[in-house]
Every structure is written in structure tokens, then in C-alpha cells.
Amino acid sequence: MTHNTPLFPRPLHDLSGRGRPRVMTTAQLRSHGVSTAETNGQCRPGGPWQQLLPGVVLLHPGPPTSEERLHAVLLYAARERGGGVPAQPGAGRPPAPAYPDAMITGLAALTLHGFSSTPPLPSLDAIDVLVPRMRRLRSTGCARIVRGTALPAPEQVTGVPVAPVARALADAVAGLEDAGVVRRLMTEAVRGAHCDATSVVRELNQARLLSRPHVVDAVESLLAEGRAIAEDRLYRMVREYGLPDPVWNVDLRLPGGPYLGGLDAYWPDQAVAVELDTRAPRQDDDALWSEYARKREHLERLGITVVHITPRKLRDSLEQQATVVRTALMAAADREPAAYVVVLPR
């Protein structure tokens, strides 16, 4: 017996018992006292086990479930880094395995996030798994490797690390040529409140997908959709949190002077404005932000308070944004009167 051999090897039939994973790496099997020769014997044709991916074993003879495929792909992607070792079960349900630097992405991730326009997991021939760019892995079997320079923090969905919706959507779009499918996925992402349009466009831009005509067309519709949803939430914020009614969608000008800019909501008596920040993150993002900043500084020099609100803040913290606007309205009494401006419908 060597120092690497467990003192009490677990019986083979116990490895796939209740509460235990039914997918394991060959390294995990060795840690349980199962030699490589025994594993090969169990995985022979007609045997009780099967090799699902290189170095990953399914501990029963039938087809894998969707959950087993997901964990197999993650084990395959994480095994070089020593990940995917399940914790020993205690009194309750065992903790989910850890898969360092690996997460489900693409269509499978969107399905896990609850999308209705994506295929069900059993119908996917391959499951995308996101790993760092420098990992030495190849796509094989049901595992399709997607590499990224900077990995996002994964979200846990049914015990599986999954890429956030915007990143998973960009990885899915990278492999799609059907404009209708791309548009449906983007629309569901925003309408279903999975993420905001700006986050999607940012990920598409970072993935260098905005040069594809069918993606650009979908993005234009997405931004219009995102703005409409953000405007509806802004109306709801004013109504539900008892804010005074503003004038909506107006342009401001100095009397006989230059155009000052458009605003989504404006309270003339308090000289408070709300502007939705629905910029699309592209290569000229810095220039566009400078334009936003110049307009804001100009208006504030005239005594007008400008509150910038993003669609994400309206989605995630509506009450907090209402408090910000209410505070600005209440503070108006303590400020010097604003310059007179002409308010015109946009």
C-alpha cells in the first residue's frame, strides 16, 4: 500500500449512492480507492459505468440526465485546476461542488436562467462552458469550450455556476446566424427583466459582435425596447411613490438663446430634471459621456439639478431612485432660484 492509497476504500456500489454525485473525475475516483484499472474495467462496453468526457466518468450505464451533463462539463473544464471536488455530505444536503474558473454559458446558461425562447437542456448537443483564455482545453463530446479574457462572477442556479445573463447572451449570439433567434433572445432578456439593454450591448461590444449586420439590427430594436421599458418604470416610480407630476419628454432653451438639451422629466417649479442614461456602450462611449457631462454641467450652472438614472437602477432599486428625486425636489427651497428657461415639448 502506498501513502496515496486510502486506508478504507469505498465500495464501488456506494460511490453513486443517495446524496452522492453520479459524475466523478478519475482523480476523484482514485481518491476513493478506485484504481485506473478498476475504472477502465467498470467503463468497458456493457459495464456499469461509462466515460462521458475525457477524465470524467458517469457512474451508471444509462444516458446522463441534464444535471449530470452540466456537472460533467464543469468537471472536465475544472479538473486541470483541481476543482469540482464535492464536499462530503453531512446531516443535510451536501454543498454544491466548486468549479474554479469554469461556468456554464451560452444557450444552456440562458435556459438555466429561465428563458422560454431557448432550447430545453436535453435537446442541446453541446453545453458551452466559459474558461479563462489561457486554459489548455479543447471542445469534445458534449463540452464546448468558450474562452474569455476576463471572467464574470458566476451566479449559482440550481447548484451550478452560471454566467450572468448579459455574458451568457453574448456567448450565445456569437454562435448564432439567425437574425430572428438573436432578436428573440435579446428581447426576452430585457422584457423578462433578466438584465438591461445597456449591459447586453456592453457585452456584445466587448465580444466584438457589433460588426455583424444581424446583431446590429437586433441591438437597435433592443435599445428602443430598453428605453421604452425604462420610461414606463420612470412613470411608475412617480405614480407609486407619490412624487409630484413633472412635465415629460421636454427640450430646454434659454430665452432667445441656444438649445440646452432634452430631458425625460422636468419639475419647473423646483428646477429638477431627470435624464435616463441609456447610452449604448460602443467605441465612442467616452465621447458620448463627455457630451452628457457637458450638458449636465451647463444646466447645473443655470441652477437646474440633474438626476441621472440608469435603466438598471430603475429595475433593481425603484424606491431608492424615488428617494433621490424626492430629496432633490425638497432641497430646491434652499437653493438660489434657477435661471429662466423655455420648456418645449420634445
N, C-alpha and C positions, 0 to 999 in steps of 0.2 A: 504494500500500500504506500503510495506517495503522499507527500504533505498536501497535495491538491485534491486528494480523494476524500469525499465526505465520510464521516465516521458512520453515519446511518443513512445510506442511500434510500431515497423514497421509492416505493414500489411503482412500476410503470403505470399501473392502472390508477394510481392515486394522483398522478400529475394532472389529469383532466377532471378531477372530482368537483363536487359542488363548491362554488365560490372561487374556483381557480381558473386562470386563463386557459383557453383551449388552443392558444397560439403561443409558441415559445421559440426563442433562438436556440441554435445548437449550443451556444455558450451557456445559456441558462440551463439547458438540459444537463450539460456536464456538471454544472454547479449542484445539480440534484443527484449526481452519481450515475448519470446515463452516459456511457461512453459513445464515441463517434461510431464505433462498430455496431453498438446496440441501436443507435438512432437509424443508421443505414438499414439495419435489419427490419426495424419497425416500418420504415418507409418503402420497403420493397413492393412491387406490384401486388395488389391484393392484400397488403398489410393493413394494420390498424391505424397507421399514421401516413401522412403524405407531406412531401416538401412543397410548400406553397410558393416560396421565393427563395433565392439563394440564402442559405443560413437560417431560414425561418421554417418551422415545422408546424403543421396543423395536426392536432392530437386526436383526430377522428377520421374515419375513411370517407365520409360523405362530402358533398360540396360545402364550402365555407359560407357562413352567414355574412351579411353585410358588415356586422360589427367585427367579425373575425378578419374580414378582408381589410378593414380600416386599420385594425391593430397590427396586422401582418405588414402592411405597407409602412406603418410608422416604425415597427421593429426593424425592418430592412433598412430604412433610412437612418435610424439612430444607432444601429448596432456597432458601427465603427467607433462611436464615441462612448460606448459603454452604457447607452441609455436603454430604456424600455424594461428595466428590471422591476417586476412588480413587487410591491411591499407584501410582506406576509400577512395573511388575514388575521384579524383579531376577533373580538367579540362580535363586531358588526361587519358591514360590507368593507372589503379591503379598499384602500385608496387606489385611485387611478394610477397606472404606470406613468413614469416620467419619460418623456421623449425629447432629450435636449436637441435643440437646433433642427427640429422637424415638426411640421404641422400640415394638416390636410388643407388643400386649397382648391381653386377651380370649381367645376360644377359640383363635385361631391361636397365641398365646403358649403356652397350655396344651398344645396339640399338639406344639409345638417342645420343651417340657419333658418330653415323653414320656408324656402322659396317653393312656390307652386308651379313655376314655369320651367323648372329644371327636371331632368330625368330622375326617377327613383334610383336609389343606390344599386339595387340588383341589376339594373339594366346598363350600368356603366361598365364598359370593357376594361377601363383603366381608371385608377384613382390618382389624382395629382397630389404630390407631396412636396412641400416647399422646404428647401435646404439652403444653407449658405453656398455662395458661388464656388468656393474653393473645395467643396466636398468632392471626393473621387467616387462618384456613384454613376451608374447607368440605369436607364429605364429598362425594366424587364417584367414580364408577366403582367400582373395587374397593377404594378407600381410605375407611375410615370413621374420622373424627376423634374421638378421645376426649380431653377436656381435663382437666387436673389442676392443682391449686394447687401442690402440692409433688411433684416427680417423684422416684421412687426411683432408685438407681443401677442401670443396666441390667446384665443378665448376658449374656455372649456365648454364643450357641447356634448352632453351625454358621456362625459368622461374621456372625450377625445380632444386633443389640442387642434383648434381650427383657426385658420387665418381670418382676420376681421373681414366684414362683408366687402368693403371697397377694394381691398387687396385681392380677395378671392375672385371678385368680379373681373378685375383687370387680368388676372391669370387665366380666367375662363375665356374672356374676349380674345386674348392672344391666340387662341386656337380655333376661333370661330370665323367663318367667312359669310355666314348667312346674316344679312342685314336685319331681317325680321327677328331672328333669335336674339341678336345683340340688343336691339331696341327693346324687346320684351323684358330681357334681364335687367337692363338699366332702369326701365320704367318701374318694375316691381321693387327694385332696390329703394327707390325714392318714395313711391306711393305707399309701400309697405312699412315705411319709417325704419328701414334697416340701416340707412345711412343717408347723408345729404349729398346733393349733386356735386358740390364742391369737392368733397372727399373722393368721389368717383373720378372726377376729371383730373384731380391731382395724381391719383394712382395711374390712370391711363397715360398721363403726360410722362411720368417717371418711367413707365414701361415703353415709351416711345411708340405708342399706338395711335397718336392723333394725326399721323400722316396717312392713315388708311381711310379712304373716302367713306366706306360704310360705317366706320366708327365715328367720323366727324359728323355725319348726318344724325346719328343716334345721339351724339353729345348735344347738338343744337336743340333737339327735342327735349333732352334731359334737362338742360338748363332752363328752358322755358317752363317745363313741368316743375322743377325745383323752385323757381321764383313764384309760380302760382301757389304752390303749397305753402311757401314761407309767408306770402302775403295773406293767405287765409288764416294762418296761425297768428299773424300780427293783428288782424281784425278780431280774432277770438280773444287774444290777450287783452285788448282794450275793453271788450264787452264783458268778459268773465271776471276781470279784476277791477271793474268799476272805475276805469280811467275816464277822464272827460273826452268827449269826441273830438278828434283832430280834423283837419282838412286832409283828404287823402290824395296822394299822387299829384303833387303840385310842383311848379317851377317857381323859383325866386329870382327877382330882378331888383336892382336899385332903380329908383325913380329916374327915368331918362338915362339910365346908365346900363352897365353890362349885365349879362346873364350870369347868375350866381350858381345855378345848378338845380338839379331835380331832387326831390325828397319823397320818400314813401309816406310819411305822415308829418304834419306840422301843426303845432299849437300856437297860433299867432299871439294870443294874449300873454303867454309865458315865454315866447320866443324859444321854444324847444322843438327840435326836429329829430326824427328817426330815419335812419338810412339803412336799408338792408344791404349787407355786404355779400353779394352773390357773384363775386369775381370768379372767373374760371382760371385755375392755375395753369398758366402756359409760360412760354419763354419770356413774354413781355410783362410778367406779373409785377416785377419791381416798378416798371414804368407806370402801370395802372395803379398800383398802390400809391405812388407819388402823386398821381392825379387826385386820388381820393383825399390824401393828406392835405394837398394844397386847397382843395375846396373846403375841407373842414376848418383849416386854419383861417381862411378868408371869412367864413361865416362866423367863426368864434370871435374874430376881431371886430365884427359888427355887433357882437353881443348875443349871438344865437348859439345856444347849446345844442351840439350834435351828438346823438347817441347812435353808435354803430352796433348793429345786432346781426349776427350770422344766422343762417337757417338752422345750424346745429344747436345753437343756444335756444332758439325758439322751440326746437323739438325736444331738447333734453331738460331745459330749466325755464319753462314759461313763467312761472311765478316769480322767479328771481329777476327775469328781464322786466316784468311788470313793476317790480320794486325799484329797479334802476330808473325807469322812466318816471315813476311817481316821485322819486326823490328829486329828479331834475326839475319837474314841474313845481314842487313845493319850494325849491331853492330859488325860483325865479323872483320871488318877492324881495330877496336880499341882494339882488344884482342891480347894477345900473340898467336903466331902460335900454333896450336894443335899438339899433338904427332902424328907421322906417324902410320896409321893403315892400315890393309889389308881389302879391301872391297870385299866380295864374294857374288854371287847370292844365295838367300835362297832356 
